[in-house]
Amino acid sequence: MIAITTGAPYPSEIPSTADGILDRARQIVPLLREHSASIEEQRCLPNNVVDLLRNSGVFRAAMPTAWGGPELNSVQQTELVEIIATGDVSAAWCSMIGMDSGIYSGFFPEEIARQIYPSLDMANSGWIHPHGRAERVPGGFNISGQWRFGSGVTHCDVLVAGCFVYRDGVLEPDAQTGEAKQWRVMVAKPADFHINDTWFTTGLAGSGSLDYSATQLFIPDERSFSFSRPYKQGPLHCSPDAILRKMSGVPLGMARACLDYVRSQVAERIDRETGIPWVDDVRVQSAISRAEMDLAAARSSVYTSLDTQWQKLANQEVFSLDDRVTTALARYNAFRTSRNIVLTLYDLMGGASVYKRSPMDRWLRDSATMCQHAVAQDSILQLAGNVLVGGQSTSPFF
C-alpha cells in the first residue's frame, strides 16, 4: 500500500513571483532527474520530491496576489509545468494538478476560500468529473462514489470529488445554467476518503493517481462549488477549462528532455550496420531535425493560443467559434506530437532504448499513458469540429 504523506513546513524563502518560481524550477530539474527512478519505483512522489516542489513555489503558482501569491497566468503555469517535465514527467503531472489550489480558490467566497487554503502552498488533487452522487441534506450533502485518477493524492492537502446533485433521490436541476443536472465539486481532506491502491500502470507510474471513494460523507454546502458560479472575476476563474490549459506543459517538457538526451548521444554513437558515425548519418540528422521542427510547431501553437485566449478573456471579448476550440486543439496536438517524437527517437536509439535504466523506456511509457487522458483522445477532434461547423458543444470545457 502506498503511504500517504502530509505537507511539510513551508520555509519563508519560497519564491512568490513568476520569475522566481520559474527560476527555482529550472534549478531543481537536475535533482528531479536524479530522483526519477525512485519516483517510479515508489509509484508516487517521495516526500523529499514533494518538499522540493513545494519549497520551489510550485503549488502556490496560481494563488491570488491578494493573498501574497504569484497568480501566474495560463502561459506562465504551462511554462512552469514544462520546465518540471524536463526533469521528471510524473513530478510535472502532479505539479500540474497540485497548483489547481489557486484556481479553485476563486470559486469560493473569500472567507471560505481562506479556510480551505490557509497556506499558499497547499497541493490539490482529485477527479472533478461527476462520478459521485451528492444527496442534498440540511446544511450540505451526503456524497457517495468512487473517483479515479487522484494524481498526487498521496501528498495532497485538499482532495476534490465531482458529483451530480440529488434532492429526495431525484436529480436536481441547475438553476444557474438551466440544465437538468447540477454538477458540483466537493472539497474535503484526503483523510475523509478511502484511498484505494490501484495505480499499477504502463507509465506516469510515479504520479500516484490512485482511486478514492466515500460512502455518505457529509460535505457542508459551503465546501462545494460549481464552475458556473465563480466568486472571483478574471481569466483564471471564468471557465472550467482553466485547470486544463497548463496540461500541455507535460508532453512538451517530456519531448524536450527526450530530444536533448538523444542529441547528447550523437557524438558517441556509430551505426552498427553501416559503420557511419551518427554525427555524419543523414538518417539521424533528418530524424532529429524533424523532431525539432514538430516540437517547435506544437509548442508555438500551445503558447500562441493560450496567450490569445488570456488576452481575450481579460478584455471580456466575445469568443468566435475558432476561439472556443483553439486551445483544446493545440493541447491535443501537443500530446500526440510529443508522443510521436518520443516513439521516433526511441526507434532511432534502437536496442539501447529497451532497458529500464534508459530514460527512453520511461518516456515511451509515460507518453503512451498520458495520451489516454481525455484531452488527448480523438473525441476532442469530433467535439471541436462540431463547434467549428456551428453545432453545440457537449463538453463543459469549450
C-alpha positions in Angstrom: 0.0 0.0 0.0 1.3 3.4 -0.9 1.8 5.7 2.1 0.0 9.0 2.3 2.1 11.9 3.4 1.2 15.3 4.8 2.5 18.7 3.9 6.0 19.7 5.1 6.7 23.0 6.8 6.9 25.9 4.3 10.1 27.9 4.6 9.9 31.6 4.2 12.3 31.6 1.2 9.7 30.1 -1.1 9.6 32.4 -4.2 6.4 34.4 -4.7 6.8 35.8 -8.2 6.5 34.2 -11.6 10.2 34.8 -12.4 11.3 33.5 -9.0 9.2 30.3 -9.3 10.3 29.6 -12.9 14.0 30.2 -12.0 13.7 27.8 -9.0 12.0 25.2 -11.2 15.0 25.3 -13.6 17.3 24.9 -10.7 15.6 21.7 -9.4 15.5 19.9 -12.8 18.8 18.0 -12.2 17.5 16.9 -8.8 14.3 15.7 -10.3 16.2 13.7 -12.8 18.3 12.1 -10.0 15.1 11.0 -8.3 13.2 9.7 -11.4 14.0 6.0 -10.7 12.8 6.4 -7.1 9.7 8.2 -8.1 8.7 5.4 -10.5 9.7 2.7 -8.1 7.6 4.1 -5.2 4.6 4.8 -7.6 4.2 8.2 -6.1 6.3 11.3 -5.3 8.6 10.6 -2.4 8.5 13.1 0.5 11.7 14.8 -0.5 10.4 15.4 -4.0 7.1 16.8 -2.7 9.1 19.1 -0.4 11.3 20.1 -3.4 8.3 21.1 -5.4 6.5 22.8 -2.5 9.6 24.8 -1.5 10.1 25.9 -5.1 6.7 27.6 -5.1 5.0 25.1 -7.5 1.8 24.6 -5.5 1.3 28.3 -4.9 1.7 29.1 -8.6 -2.0 30.1 -9.2 -2.7 31.5 -5.7 -4.1 35.1 -5.8 -1.9 38.1 -5.5 -4.3 39.5 -2.8 -3.1 36.6 -0.6 0.5 37.2 -1.4 0.6 34.6 -4.1 2.1 34.9 -7.6 -1.1 34.2 -9.5 0.7 33.0 -12.7 -1.3 33.3 -15.8 -2.0 30.3 -18.1 1.1 30.8 -20.2 3.3 31.0 -17.1 1.7 28.0 -15.5 2.2 26.0 -18.6 5.9 27.1 -18.8 6.4 26.0 -15.2 4.9 22.6 -15.8 7.0 22.3 -19.0 10.2 23.0 -17.1 9.4 20.5 -14.4 8.6 17.8 -17.0 12.2 18.1 -18.4 13.2 16.8 -15.0 10.6 14.2 -14.3 7.3 13.6 -16.1 5.3 12.3 -13.1 6.5 15.2 -10.9 5.3 17.5 -13.6 1.9 15.8 -13.8 1.5 16.1 -10.0 2.6 19.7 -10.1 0.1 20.5 -12.8 -2.7 19.0 -10.7 -1.4 20.4 -7.4 -1.4 24.0 -8.4 -5.1 23.9 -9.1 -5.5 25.1 -5.5 -5.2 28.7 -6.6 -7.7 28.2 -9.4 -10.3 26.5 -7.2 -9.9 29.2 -4.5 -11.7 31.7 -6.9 -14.9 29.7 -6.8 -15.5 30.2 -3.1 -16.3 33.3 -1.0 -13.1 34.9 0.3 -13.7 33.7 3.9 -14.4 30.1 2.9 -11.5 30.0 0.4 -9.1 31.1 3.2 -10.4 28.4 5.5 -9.9 25.7 2.8 -6.5 27.1 1.8 -4.9 28.6 4.9 -1.5 28.3 3.4 -0.4 29.3 -0.1 1.5 26.1 -0.6 -1.4 23.5 -0.3 -1.4 20.9 -3.0 -4.7 19.9 -4.6 -5.8 16.6 -6.1 -9.0 15.0 -7.3 -11.3 14.0 -10.1 -13.8 16.7 -10.9 -16.0 14.8 -13.3 -19.3 13.9 -11.7 -18.7 10.3 -10.9 -20.2 10.6 -7.4 -23.7 11.2 -6.1 -24.4 14.1 -3.7 -27.7 13.8 -1.8 -28.8 17.2 -0.6 -29.4 17.2 3.2 -29.8 20.1 5.7 -26.6 22.2 5.6 -24.9 20.3 2.8 -24.6 17.0 1.0 -24.0 13.3 1.8 -21.7 12.1 -1.0 -21.0 8.6 -2.2 -19.0 7.3 -5.1 -15.6 6.2 -6.4 -13.4 8.5 -8.2 -10.4 7.7 -10.4 -7.1 9.3 -11.2 -6.4 11.1 -8.0 -3.0 12.3 -9.2 -0.9 13.3 -6.2 -3.5 12.0 -3.7 -0.6 10.5 -1.7 0.7 14.0 -0.8 -2.2 16.4 -1.3 -3.7 18.7 1.3 -7.1 19.1 -0.3 -9.0 16.5 -2.3 -11.9 17.3 -4.5 -14.6 15.0 -6.0 -17.2 15.7 -8.7 -20.8 14.8 -8.1 -24.3 15.2 -9.6 -26.7 16.7 -7.0 -29.8 14.8 -6.0 -32.7 16.0 -3.9 -35.0 13.4 -2.4 -33.5 10.8 -4.8 -34.1 12.9 -7.9 -31.5 14.8 -10.0 -31.6 18.4 -9.0 -31.6 20.9 -11.9 -29.0 23.7 -12.1 -30.9 26.9 -11.6 -27.9 28.9 -12.7 -27.4 27.2 -16.1 -30.9 25.9 -16.7 -29.5 22.3 -17.2 -31.4 19.3 -16.0 -28.4 18.2 -13.9 -26.4 20.1 -11.4 -22.6 19.4 -11.3 -20.8 20.4 -8.1 -17.3 19.7 -6.9 -17.0 18.6 -3.3 -13.9 19.7 -1.3 -12.5 17.8 1.7 -9.3 16.4 3.1 -7.7 13.2 1.8 -8.2 11.6 5.2 -12.0 11.9 4.7 -11.9 9.4 1.8 -10.9 5.8 1.5 -7.8 5.7 -0.7 -7.7 2.6 -3.0 -4.2 1.5 -4.1 -5.0 0.9 -7.8 -2.1 2.6 -9.6 -0.3 -0.2 -11.4 0.2 1.3 -14.8 2.2 1.4 -18.0 3.5 5.0 -17.5 3.2 8.0 -15.2 3.8 5.4 -12.6 5.2 8.0 -10.1 2.1 10.2 -10.2 0.3 8.1 -7.5 -3.0 8.6 -9.3 -5.0 6.3 -7.1 -8.7 5.7 -6.9 -10.6 7.1 -3.8 -14.1 6.5 -2.5 -16.6 7.6 0.1 -20.0 6.4 1.4 -22.4 9.0 2.8 -19.6 11.5 3.6 -21.1 14.8 4.7 -19.8 17.9 2.9 -21.1 21.3 4.1 -22.7 23.3 1.3 -20.0 26.0 1.6 -17.3 23.3 0.9 -18.7 22.7 -2.6 -18.6 24.8 -5.7 -19.9 25.0 -9.2 -17.8 26.1 -12.2 -20.7 28.2 -13.3 -20.6 30.3 -10.2 -17.1 31.9 -9.7 -16.7 34.4 -6.9 -13.6 35.9 -8.3 -13.6 37.5 -11.7 -10.8 37.1 -14.2 -9.4 34.7 -16.8 -8.4 32.0 -14.2 -11.9 31.7 -12.9 -14.4 32.3 -15.7 -14.2 28.9 -17.2 -13.6 25.3 -16.0 -11.0 24.9 -18.8 -8.6 27.0 -16.7 -7.5 23.7 -15.0 -6.7 22.2 -18.4 -4.8 25.0 -20.0 -1.4 24.2 -18.4 -1.6 20.5 -19.2 0.3 20.9 -22.5 3.4 21.6 -20.5 3.8 18.0 -19.5 4.2 16.5 -23.0 6.1 19.5 -24.3 8.7 19.2 -21.5 8.9 15.4 -21.9 9.6 15.7 -25.6 12.2 18.4 -25.0 14.0 16.3 -22.5 13.9 13.3 -24.8 15.3 15.3 -27.7 18.1 16.8 -25.6 19.0 13.4 -24.4 19.2 11.9 -27.9 21.2 14.8 -29.2 23.7 14.3 -26.3 24.3 10.8 -27.5 25.1 11.6 -31.2 28.8 12.3 -30.8 29.4 8.9 -29.2 27.5 6.6 -31.5 28.3 4.8 -34.7 25.7 2.9 -36.7 26.4 -0.8 -36.1 25.2 -1.9 -39.5 26.6 0.8 -41.8 29.6 2.0 -39.7 28.6 5.6 -40.3 29.2 7.9 -37.2 25.8 9.3 -36.1 27.1 12.8 -36.5 27.5 12.2 -40.2 24.4 10.0 -40.6 21.7 11.6 -42.8 19.1 9.3 -41.2 20.0 10.6 -37.7 20.3 14.2 -38.8 16.9 14.1 -40.5 15.1 12.4 -37.6 16.4 14.9 -35.1 15.7 18.0 -37.3 12.2 16.7 -38.0 11.5 16.2 -34.3 12.8 19.7 -33.5 10.5 21.1 -36.2 7.5 19.3 -35.0 8.1 20.2 -31.4 8.6 23.9 -32.2 5.4 23.9 -34.2 3.4 22.2 -31.4 4.9 24.4 -28.7 4.2 27.6 -30.7 0.6 26.6 -31.2 0.1 26.0 -27.5 1.6 29.2 -26.3 0.1 31.4 -29.0 -3.4 30.1 -28.4 -3.0 30.4 -24.6 -1.8 34.0 -24.9 -4.6 34.9 -27.3 -7.2 33.2 -25.1 -5.9 35.0 -22.0 -6.0 38.4 -23.6 -9.5 38.0 -24.9 -10.7 36.7 -21.5 -9.0 39.6 -19.7 -10.7 42.1 -22.1 -14.0 40.2 -21.9 -14.1 39.9 -25.6 -16.7 37.7 -27.3 -15.2 34.4 -28.5 -15.5 33.3 -32.1 -16.1 29.6 -32.9 -12.4 29.3 -33.6 -11.5 30.9 -30.3 -13.6 28.4 -28.4 -11.6 25.4 -29.6 -8.1 26.6 -30.5 -6.6 25.9 -27.1 -8.2 22.4 -26.9 -6.9 21.5 -30.4 -3.4 22.9 -29.6 -3.4 20.8 -26.4 -4.5 17.6 -28.2 -1.8 18.2 -30.8 0.9 18.8 -28.1 0.1 15.4 -26.6 0.0 13.5 -29.8 3.0 15.2 -31.4 5.1 14.7 -28.3 4.3 11.0 -28.2 5.3 10.7 -31.9 8.6 12.4 -31.2 9.4 10.1 -28.3 8.4 7.0 -30.4 10.5 8.2 -33.3 13.6 8.8 -31.1 13.0 5.5 -29.3 13.3 3.7 -32.6 16.3 5.8 -33.6 18.2 4.8 -30.4 17.4 1.1 -31.2 18.2 -1.6 -28.7 19.6 0.8 -26.1 16.1 2.1 -25.6 14.6 -1.0 -24.2 16.5 -1.2 -20.9 14.8 0.1 -17.7 17.9 2.1 -16.9 17.4 4.2 -20.1 15.2 7.3 -19.8 13.9 6.4 -23.3 12.0 3.5 -21.7 10.3 5.7 -19.2 9.5 8.4 -21.7 7.9 5.9 -24.1 5.7 4.5 -21.4 4.8 8.0 -20.0 3.9 9.3 -23.4 1.6 6.3 -24.1 -0.1 6.7 -20.7 -0.7 10.4 -20.8 -2.2 10.2 -24.3 -5.0 8.1 -22.7 -6.3 11.3 -20.9 -9.5 12.7 -22.3 -7.7 15.8 -23.6 -5.6 13.7 -26.0 -8.4 11.5 -27.3 -9.8 11.7 -30.9 -13.2 12.7 -29.4 -11.6 16.1 -29.0 -11.4 16.4 -32.7 -15.1 15.5 -33.1 -16.2 17.9 -30.3 -14.1 20.7 -31.7 -15.3 20.0 -35.3 -18.9 20.1 -34.2 -18.3 23.6 -32.7 -16.5 24.8 -35.8 -19.4 23.9 -38.1 -21.9 25.6 -35.9 -23.0 22.8 -33.6 -23.3 22.8 -29.9 -20.5 21.6 -27.7 -21.4 18.8 -25.3 -18.2 19.4 -23.4 -18.2 21.9 -20.4 -14.6 22.8 -21.3 -15.2 24.6 -24.6 
